[in-house]
């Protein structure tokens, strides 16, 4: 079907449209077969119940390494986690404690600093 651009440009534009459609189709197929959830959802607290007490710090390190947070934010959040972890009791049951769940939510960015401190105070 001629586009009215001349024989040479018609062919180029047709090929570019076909390539764009193929790339879009592959993208949609990959997205429907293996949907990627946001990083905050992927690291759900119940996804790995056997995490250690430092899992919140590990989540925070991963976010900093991926560039999701800057250095100042990383150091502030790390300090907040360390301050709040000083009063935590460690349970060897293999399940996450409520405090660790809150710490991980804070490390993932699900809650802000004031929410984190309020919840931790409520749990104590």
DSSP file (Angstrom, degrees, kcal/mol; ACC not computed):
  #  RESIDUE AA STRUCTURE BP1 BP2  ACC     N-H-->O    O-->H-N    N-H-->O    O-->H-N    TCO  KAPPA ALPHA  PHI   PSI    X-CA   Y-CA   Z-CA
    1    1 A X              0   0    0      0, 0.0     2,-0.1     0, 0.0     0, 0.0   0.000 360.0 360.0 360.0 115.1    0.0    0.0    0.0
    2    2 A X        -     0   0    0      1,-0.1     5,-0.1     2,-0.1     9,-0.0  -0.412 360.0-159.4 -70.4 140.6    1.7    3.2   -1.1
    3    3 A X        -     0   0    0      3,-0.2    -1,-0.1    -2,-0.1     4,-0.0   0.494  42.8-112.7 -96.2  -6.5    1.9    6.0    1.4
    4    4 A X  S    S+     0   0    0      2,-0.1     3,-0.1     1,-0.0    -2,-0.1   0.681  88.8 110.8  84.6  18.2    2.5    8.7   -1.2
    5    5 A X  S    S-     0   0    0      1,-0.4     4,-0.4     2,-0.0     3,-0.1   0.420  89.1 -89.3-102.1  -0.3    6.0    9.5   -0.2
    6    6 A X     >  -     0   0    0      1,-0.1     4,-2.4     3,-0.1    -1,-0.4  -0.188  47.2 -75.7 104.1 158.1    7.7    8.1   -3.3
    7    7 A X  H  > S+     0   0    0      1,-0.2     4,-1.3     2,-0.2    -1,-0.1   0.863 128.2  44.2 -60.9 -39.1    8.9    4.6   -4.0
    8    8 A X  H  > S+     0   0    0      2,-0.2     4,-1.8     1,-0.2    -1,-0.2   0.952 117.2  42.2 -73.6 -49.1   12.0    4.8   -1.8
    9    9 A X  H  > S+     0   0    0     -4,-0.4     4,-2.8     1,-0.2     5,-0.3   0.836 108.8  60.5 -68.8 -32.5   10.5    6.5    1.3
   10   10 A X  H  X S+     0   0    0     -4,-2.4     4,-2.2     1,-0.2    -1,-0.2   0.930 107.4  45.7 -57.2 -45.6    7.4    4.3    1.1
   11   11 A X  H  X S+     0   0    0     -4,-1.3     4,-2.4    -5,-0.2    -2,-0.2   0.911 113.7  48.2 -66.4 -42.9    9.6    1.2    1.6
   12   12 A X  H  X S+     0   0    0     -4,-1.8     4,-2.6     2,-0.2    -2,-0.2   0.944 113.9  45.8 -64.0 -47.9   11.6    2.8    4.4
   13   13 A X  H  X S+     0   0    0     -4,-2.8     4,-2.3     1,-0.2    -1,-0.2   0.897 112.3  51.9 -63.8 -39.9    8.6    4.0    6.3
   14   14 A X  H  X S+     0   0    0     -4,-2.2     4,-2.2    -5,-0.3    -1,-0.2   0.931 111.6  46.5 -61.8 -45.8    6.8    0.7    5.9
   15   15 A X  H  X S+     0   0    0     -4,-2.4     4,-2.6     1,-0.2    -2,-0.2   0.904 111.2  51.6 -64.2 -41.1    9.8   -1.2    7.2
   16   16 A X  H  X S+     0   0    0     -4,-2.6     4,-2.5     1,-0.2    -1,-0.2   0.902 110.4  48.9 -62.8 -40.5   10.2    1.1   10.2
   17   17 A X  H  X S+     0   0    0     -4,-2.3     4,-2.3     2,-0.2    -1,-0.2   0.904 111.7  49.1 -65.2 -40.9    6.5    0.7   11.0
   18   18 A X  H  X S+     0   0    0     -4,-2.2     4,-2.3     2,-0.2    -2,-0.2   0.907 112.2  48.1 -64.6 -41.9    6.9   -3.1   10.8
   19   19 A X  H  X S+     0   0    0     -4,-2.6     4,-2.7     2,-0.2     5,-0.2   0.922 111.9  49.6 -64.8 -43.7   10.0   -3.1   13.0
   20   20 A X  H  X S+     0   0    0     -4,-2.5     4,-2.4     1,-0.2    -2,-0.2   0.900 111.4  49.3 -62.1 -40.7    8.3   -0.8   15.6
   21   21 A X  H  X S+     0   0    0     -4,-2.3     4,-2.4     2,-0.2    -1,-0.2   0.895 111.4  49.4 -65.6 -39.5    5.2   -3.1   15.6
   22   22 A X  H  X S+     0   0    0     -4,-2.3     4,-2.4     2,-0.2    -2,-0.2   0.922 112.0  47.5 -65.9 -43.8    7.4   -6.2   16.1
   23   23 A X  H  X S+     0   0    0     -4,-2.7     4,-2.4     1,-0.2    -2,-0.2   0.921 113.1  48.9 -63.9 -43.0    9.4   -4.6   19.0
   24   24 A X  H  X S+     0   0    0     -4,-2.4     4,-2.5    -5,-0.2    -1,-0.2   0.892 110.7  50.9 -62.8 -39.8    6.1   -3.5   20.6
   25   25 A X  H  X S+     0   0    0     -4,-2.4     4,-2.4     2,-0.2    -2,-0.2   0.911 110.7  47.9 -64.9 -42.2    4.7   -7.0   20.2
   26   26 A X  H  X S+     0   0    0     -4,-2.4     4,-2.6     2,-0.2     5,-0.2   0.915 111.9  50.8 -63.5 -42.4    7.7   -8.6   21.8
   27   27 A X  H  X S+     0   0    0     -4,-2.4     4,-2.3     1,-0.2    -2,-0.2   0.935 111.7  46.3 -61.1 -46.9    7.6   -6.1   24.7
   28   28 A X  H  X S+     0   0    0     -4,-2.5     4,-2.0     2,-0.2    -1,-0.2   0.883 112.0  51.9 -63.6 -38.5    3.9   -6.8   25.3
   29   29 A X  H  X S+     0   0    0     -4,-2.4     4,-2.4     2,-0.2     5,-0.2   0.941 111.3  46.0 -63.3 -47.3    4.5  -10.5   25.2
   30   30 A X  H  X S+     0   0    0     -4,-2.6     4,-2.5     1,-0.2    -2,-0.2   0.892 112.4  51.7 -62.5 -39.1    7.3  -10.3   27.7
   31   31 A X  H  < S+     0   0    0     -4,-2.3    -1,-0.2    -5,-0.2    -2,-0.2   0.862 113.6  43.3 -67.0 -35.7    5.3   -8.1   30.0
   32   32 A X  H  < S+     0   0    0     -4,-2.0     3,-0.4    -5,-0.2    -2,-0.2   0.827 117.7  44.6 -80.7 -31.5    2.3  -10.5   29.9
   33   33 A X  H  < S+     0   0    0     -4,-2.4     2,-0.3     1,-0.2    -2,-0.2   0.904 131.6  18.4 -77.9 -42.2    4.3  -13.7   30.4
   34   34 A X  S  < S-     0   0    0     -4,-2.5    -1,-0.2    -5,-0.2     2,-0.1  -0.682  80.8-163.0-130.8  77.0    6.6  -12.4   33.1
   35   35 A X        -     0   0    0     -3,-0.4     2,-0.6    -2,-0.3    -4,-0.1  -0.411  12.1-140.9 -66.9 133.0    5.1   -9.3   34.7
   36   36 A X        -     0   0    0     -2,-0.1     2,-0.2    -5,-0.1    -1,-0.1  -0.833  13.1-153.7 -96.0 124.7    7.6   -7.3   36.7
   37   37 A X        -     0   0    0     -2,-0.6     5,-0.1     1,-0.1     0, 0.0  -0.583  33.5 -86.4 -90.2 158.0    6.3   -5.8   39.9
   38   38 A X    >>  -     0   0    0     -2,-0.2     4,-2.3     1,-0.1     3,-0.8  -0.235  41.7-109.1 -58.7 156.0    7.8   -2.7   41.5
   39   39 A X  H 3> S+     0   0    0      1,-0.3     4,-1.5     2,-0.2    -1,-0.1   0.835 118.5  57.8 -58.5 -34.1   10.8   -3.3   43.7
   40   40 A X  H 34 S+     0   0    0      1,-0.2    -1,-0.3     2,-0.2    70,-0.1   0.863 110.6  42.2 -66.7 -34.0    8.7   -2.4   46.8
   41   41 A X  H X4 S+     0   0    0     -3,-0.8     3,-1.0     1,-0.2    -2,-0.2   0.855 108.2  59.4 -80.2 -35.2    6.2   -5.2   46.0
   42   42 A X  H 3< S+     0   0    0     -4,-2.3     2,-0.4     1,-0.3    -2,-0.2   0.851 101.8  55.0 -61.8 -34.4    8.8   -7.8   45.0
   43   43 A X  T 3< S+     0   0    0     -4,-1.5    -1,-0.3    -5,-0.2    -2,-0.1  -0.202  78.9 165.4 -94.7  43.8   10.4   -7.6   48.4
   44   44 A X    X   -     0   0    0     -3,-1.0     3,-1.8    -2,-0.4     4,-0.5  -0.295  45.4-121.9 -60.8 143.4    7.2   -8.4   50.3
   45   45 A X  T 3  S+     0   0    0      1,-0.3     3,-0.5     2,-0.2    -1,-0.1   0.800 111.2  50.3 -61.2 -29.8    7.9   -9.3   53.9
   46   46 A X  T 3  S+     0   0    0      1,-0.2     3,-0.4    49,-0.0    -1,-0.3   0.466  88.6  85.1 -88.1   1.2    6.2  -12.7   53.6
   47   47 A X  S <  S+     0   0    0     -3,-1.8     2,-0.3     1,-0.3    -1,-0.2   0.848 106.7  17.0 -70.4 -33.5    8.2  -13.6   50.5
   48   48 A X    >   +     0   0    0     -4,-0.5     3,-1.2    -3,-0.5    -1,-0.3  -0.698  66.0 176.8-140.0  84.8   11.1  -14.9   52.5
   49   49 A X  T 3  S+     0   0    0     -3,-0.4    -1,-0.1     1,-0.3    -2,-0.1   0.626  75.0  67.7 -68.4 -11.4   10.2  -15.7   56.1
   50   50 A X  T 3  S+     0   0    0     45,-0.1    -1,-0.3    46,-0.0    45,-0.1   0.120  70.9 134.9 -96.3  23.6   13.7  -17.1   56.9
   51   51 A X    <   -     0   0    0     -3,-1.2    43,-0.1    43,-0.1     2,-0.1  -0.314  54.0-117.5 -68.5 154.2   15.5  -13.7   56.5
   52   52 A X    >   -     0   0    0      1,-0.1     3,-1.6    44,-0.0     4,-0.2  -0.265  32.4 -94.5 -84.7 177.0   18.0  -12.7   59.1
   53   53 A X  T 3  S+     0   0    0      1,-0.3     3,-0.4     2,-0.1     4,-0.2   0.703 122.7  58.5 -66.2 -19.3   17.8   -9.7   61.4
   54   54 A X  T 3> S+     0   0    0      1,-0.2     4,-2.1     2,-0.1    -1,-0.3   0.250  71.9 104.7 -94.9  14.3   19.9   -7.7   59.0
   55   55 A X  H <> S+     0   0    0     -3,-1.6     4,-2.5     1,-0.2    -1,-0.2   0.855  77.0  55.0 -65.4 -33.6   17.5   -8.1   56.0
   56   56 A X  H  > S+     0   0    0     -3,-0.4     4,-2.1     1,-0.2    -1,-0.2   0.915 109.2  47.5 -64.3 -41.2   16.2   -4.5   56.4
   57   57 A X  H  > S+     0   0    0     -4,-0.2     4,-2.6     2,-0.2    -2,-0.2   0.878 110.8  52.4 -65.2 -36.9   19.7   -3.2   56.1
   58   58 A X  H  X S+     0   0    0     -4,-2.1     4,-2.4     2,-0.2    -2,-0.2   0.909 108.6  49.6 -65.6 -41.9   20.3   -5.5   53.1
   59   59 A X  H  X S+     0   0    0     -4,-2.5     4,-2.3     1,-0.2    -2,-0.2   0.918 111.7  49.7 -60.3 -43.3   17.2   -4.1   51.4
   60   60 A X  H  X S+     0   0    0     -4,-2.1     4,-2.2     1,-0.2    -2,-0.2   0.913 109.8  50.0 -63.5 -43.6   18.4   -0.6   52.1
   61   61 A X  H  X S+     0   0    0     -4,-2.6     4,-2.6     1,-0.2    -1,-0.2   0.903 110.6  50.7 -61.1 -41.3   21.9   -1.4   50.7
   62   62 A X  H  X S+     0   0    0     -4,-2.4     4,-2.2     2,-0.2    -2,-0.2   0.907 109.6  49.7 -64.3 -41.9   20.2   -2.8   47.5
   63   63 A X  H  X>S+     0   0    0     -4,-2.3     5,-2.3     2,-0.2     6,-0.8   0.900 112.8  47.4 -63.3 -40.2   18.1    0.3   47.1
   64   64 A X  H ><5S+     0   0    0     -4,-2.2     3,-0.8     1,-0.2    -2,-0.2   0.906 111.5  50.5 -66.8 -41.6   21.2    2.5   47.4
   65   65 A X  H 3<5S+     0   0    0     -4,-2.6    -2,-0.2     1,-0.2    -1,-0.2   0.865 109.4  50.7 -65.0 -36.5   23.1    0.3   45.0
   66   66 A X  H 3<5S-     0   0    0     -4,-2.2    -1,-0.2    -5,-0.2    -2,-0.2   0.589 116.3-116.2 -76.9  -9.9   20.3    0.5   42.4
   67   67 A X  T <<5S+     0   0    0     -3,-0.8    -3,-0.2    -4,-0.6    -2,-0.1   0.636  77.5 129.3  85.4  14.1   20.3    4.3   42.8
   68   68 A X  S   <S+     0   0    0     -5,-2.3     2,-0.3    -6,-0.2    -4,-0.2   0.816  77.1  26.4 -70.7 -29.4   16.7    4.5   44.2
   69   69 A X  S    S-     0   0    0     -6,-0.8    -2,-0.2    -9,-0.1    -1,-0.1  -0.940  84.6-120.0-130.8 154.3   17.9    6.6   47.1
   70   70 A X     >  -     0   0    0     -2,-0.3     4,-2.6     1,-0.1     5,-0.2  -0.329  35.6 -97.4 -87.9 175.8   20.9    9.0   47.4
   71   71 A X  H  > S+     0   0    0      1,-0.2     4,-2.9     2,-0.2     5,-0.2   0.906 121.4  50.5 -61.2 -45.4   23.7    8.7   49.9
   72   72 A X  H  > S+     0   0    0      1,-0.2     4,-2.3     2,-0.2    -1,-0.2   0.917 113.1  45.9 -61.4 -43.6   22.3   11.1   52.5
   73   73 A X  H  > S+     0   0    0      2,-0.2     4,-2.7     1,-0.2     5,-0.2   0.903 112.8  51.7 -65.4 -41.1   18.9    9.3   52.5
   74   74 A X  H  X S+     0   0    0     -4,-2.6     4,-2.7     1,-0.2    -2,-0.2   0.945 111.6  45.6 -59.6 -49.7   20.7    6.0   52.7
   75   75 A X  H  X S+     0   0    0     -4,-2.9     4,-2.2     1,-0.2    -1,-0.2   0.885 113.5  50.0 -64.6 -38.3   22.8    7.0   55.7
   76   76 A X  H  X S+     0   0    0     -4,-2.3     4,-2.3    -5,-0.2    -1,-0.2   0.940 113.7  44.5 -63.9 -46.9   19.7    8.6   57.5
   77   77 A X  H  X S+     0   0    0     -4,-2.7     4,-2.4     2,-0.2    -2,-0.2   0.894 112.3  52.3 -66.8 -38.7   17.6    5.5   57.0
   78   78 A X  H  X S+     0   0    0     -4,-2.7     4,-2.3    -5,-0.2    -1,-0.2   0.916 110.0  48.9 -62.3 -42.6   20.4    3.2   58.1
   79   79 A X  H  X S+     0   0    0     -4,-2.2     4,-2.5     2,-0.2    -2,-0.2   0.916 110.3  51.1 -62.7 -42.9   20.9    5.2   61.2
   80   80 A X  H  X S+     0   0    0     -4,-2.3     4,-2.3     1,-0.2    -2,-0.2   0.898 110.5  49.4 -61.7 -40.2   17.1    5.1   61.9
   81   81 A X  H  X S+     0   0    0     -4,-2.4     4,-1.7     1,-0.2    -1,-0.2   0.906 111.6  48.3 -65.2 -40.6   17.2    1.3   61.5
   82   82 A X  H  X S+     0   0    0     -4,-2.3     4,-0.8     2,-0.2    -2,-0.2   0.891 111.6  49.7 -68.0 -38.9   20.1    0.9   63.8
   83   83 A X  H >< S+     0   0    0     -4,-2.5     3,-0.7     1,-0.2     4,-0.3   0.935 114.9  43.7 -64.1 -45.8   18.6    3.1   66.5
   84   84 A X  H >< S+     0   0    0     -4,-2.3     3,-0.6     1,-0.2    -1,-0.2   0.753 108.6  58.7 -72.8 -23.4   15.3    1.2   66.4
   85   85 A X  H >< S+     0   0    0     -4,-1.7     3,-1.3     1,-0.2    -1,-0.2   0.659  84.5  80.7 -81.0 -13.9   17.0   -2.2   66.3
   86   86 A X  T << S+     0   0    0     -4,-0.8    -1,-0.2    -3,-0.7    -2,-0.1   0.800  98.3  40.7 -63.8 -27.5   18.8   -1.6   69.6
   87   87 A X  T <  S+     0   0    0     -3,-0.6    -1,-0.3    -4,-0.3     2,-0.2   0.365  90.4 115.9-100.8   5.7   15.7   -2.5   71.6
   88   88 A X    <   -     0   0    0     -3,-1.3     2,-0.5    -4,-0.1    -3,-0.0  -0.477  58.2-139.1 -78.0 144.1   14.5   -5.5   69.4
   89   89 A X        -     0   0    0     -2,-0.2     2,-0.5     2,-0.0    10,-0.1  -0.869  19.2-130.6 -98.3 135.2   14.4   -9.0   70.8
   90   90 A X        -     0   0    0     -2,-0.5     2,-0.5     2,-0.0     0, 0.0  -0.723  19.0-162.2 -90.1 131.8   15.6  -11.6   68.4
   91   91 A X        -     0   0    0     -2,-0.5     3,-0.5     4,-0.2     6,-0.1  -0.938  11.9-156.0-113.1 132.6   13.4  -14.6   68.0
   92   92 A X        +     0   0    0     -2,-0.5    -1,-0.1     1,-0.2    -2,-0.0   0.057  64.0 108.2 -94.8  25.1   14.8  -17.8   66.5
   93   93 A X  S    S-     0   0    0      2,-0.2    -1,-0.2     1,-0.1     3,-0.1   0.595  88.0-118.3 -80.0  -9.0   11.5  -19.2   65.2
   94   94 A X  S    S+     0   0    0     -3,-0.5     2,-0.3     1,-0.3   -43,-0.1   0.358  82.2 107.1  87.9  -7.5   12.4  -18.5   61.6
   95   95 A X  S    S-     0   0    0    -45,-0.1    -1,-0.3     1,-0.0    -2,-0.2  -0.768  78.2-104.1-103.6 151.2    9.4  -16.1   61.2
   96   96 A X        -     0   0    0     -2,-0.3     2,-0.1   -51,-0.1   -44,-0.0  -0.511  33.1-130.4 -72.6 137.0    9.8  -12.4   60.9
   97   97 A X     >  -     0   0    0     -2,-0.2     4,-2.1     1,-0.1     5,-0.2  -0.402  25.4-108.1 -78.4 165.4    8.9  -10.4   64.0
   98   98 A X  H  > S+     0   0    0      1,-0.2     4,-2.1     2,-0.2     5,-0.2   0.890 121.0  53.5 -61.2 -39.0    6.6   -7.5   63.8
   99   99 A X  H  > S+     0   0    0      1,-0.2     4,-2.5     2,-0.2    -1,-0.2   0.907 108.1  49.4 -63.3 -41.1    9.5   -5.1   64.3
  100  100 A X  H  > S+     0   0    0      2,-0.2     4,-2.5     1,-0.2    -1,-0.2   0.871 108.3  53.6 -67.8 -35.7   11.5   -6.7   61.5
  101  101 A X  H  X S+     0   0    0     -4,-2.1     4,-2.3     2,-0.2    -1,-0.2   0.926 111.0  46.3 -62.2 -43.7    8.5   -6.4   59.2
  102  102 A X  H  X S+     0   0    0     -4,-2.1     4,-2.3     2,-0.2    -2,-0.2   0.903 111.1  52.7 -65.7 -40.7    8.2   -2.7   60.0
  103  103 A X  H  X S+     0   0    0     -4,-2.5     4,-2.4     1,-0.2    -2,-0.2   0.912 110.8  47.1 -60.7 -42.6   12.0   -2.3   59.5
  104  104 A X  H  X S+     0   0    0     -4,-2.5     4,-2.3     2,-0.2     6,-0.2   0.888 109.5  53.1 -67.9 -38.7   11.8   -3.9   56.1
  105  105 A X  H  X>S+     0   0    0     -4,-2.3     5,-2.4     1,-0.2     6,-0.8   0.908 111.9  46.5 -61.5 -40.5    8.8   -1.8   55.1
  106  106 A X  H ><5S+     0   0    0     -4,-2.3     3,-0.6     3,-0.2    -2,-0.2   0.908 111.1  51.3 -66.7 -42.6   10.8    1.3   56.0
  107  107 A X  H 3<5S+     0   0    0     -4,-2.4    -2,-0.2     1,-0.2    -1,-0.2   0.855 110.3  49.4 -64.6 -34.7   13.9    0.1   54.1
  108  108 A X  H 3<5S-     0   0    0     -4,-2.3    -1,-0.2    -5,-0.1    -2,-0.2   0.661 117.2-114.5 -77.6 -15.4   11.8   -0.5   51.0
  109  109 A X  T <<5S+     0   0    0     -4,-0.8    -3,-0.2    -3,-0.6    -2,-0.1   0.606  78.7 128.2  92.0  12.6   10.3    2.9   51.3
  110  110 A X  S   <S+     0   0    0     -5,-2.4     2,-0.3    -6,-0.2    -4,-0.2   0.826  77.0  27.3 -69.7 -31.0    6.7    1.8   52.0
  111  111 A X  S    S-     0   0    0     -6,-0.8    -2,-0.2    -9,-0.1    -1,-0.1  -0.927  82.8-123.1-129.9 155.1    6.6    4.0   55.0
  112  112 A X     >  -     0   0    0     -2,-0.3     4,-2.6     1,-0.1     5,-0.2  -0.289  37.9 -91.4 -90.6-179.2    8.3    7.3   55.9
  113  113 A X  H  > S+     0   0    0      1,-0.2     4,-2.7     2,-0.2     5,-0.2   0.902 123.5  48.1 -61.8 -45.0   10.4    8.0   59.0
  114  114 A X  H  > S+     0   0    0      1,-0.2     4,-2.4     2,-0.2    -1,-0.2   0.904 113.3  47.7 -66.8 -39.2    7.6    9.3   61.2
  115  115 A X  H  > S+     0   0    0      2,-0.2     4,-2.7     1,-0.2     5,-0.3   0.921 111.6  52.2 -63.8 -42.1    5.4    6.4   60.4
  116  116 A X  H  X S+     0   0    0     -4,-2.6     4,-2.5     1,-0.2    -2,-0.2   0.942 112.4  43.6 -58.0 -50.3    8.3    4.0   61.1
  117  117 A X  H  X S+     0   0    0     -4,-2.7     4,-2.4     1,-0.2    -1,-0.2   0.893 113.7  51.3 -65.7 -39.3    9.0    5.5   64.5
  118  118 A X  H  X S+     0   0    0     -4,-2.4     4,-2.2    -5,-0.2    -2,-0.2   0.931 112.5  45.0 -63.4 -46.1    5.4    5.7   65.4
  119  119 A X  H  X S+     0   0    0     -4,-2.7     4,-2.1     2,-0.2    -2,-0.2   0.917 112.9  50.7 -65.6 -42.7    4.8    2.0   64.5
  120  120 A X  H  X S+     0   0    0     -4,-2.5     4,-0.9    -5,-0.3    -1,-0.2   0.903 111.0  49.2 -63.0 -39.5    7.9    0.9   66.3
  121  121 A X  H >< S+     0   0    0     -4,-2.4     3,-0.5     1,-0.2    -1,-0.2   0.899 110.7  50.9 -64.0 -40.2    6.9    2.8   69.4
  122  122 A X  H 3< S+     0   0    0     -4,-2.2    -2,-0.2     1,-0.2    -1,-0.2   0.848 107.1  53.9 -65.5 -34.4    3.4    1.3   69.3
  123  123 A X  H 3<        0   0    0     -4,-2.1    -1,-0.2     1,-0.2    -2,-0.2   0.695 360.0 360.0 -76.1 -17.5    4.9   -2.2   69.0
  124  124 A X    <<        0   0    0     -4,-0.9    -1,-0.2    -3,-0.5    -2,-0.2   0.457 360.0 360.0 -88.8 360.0    7.0   -1.8   72.1
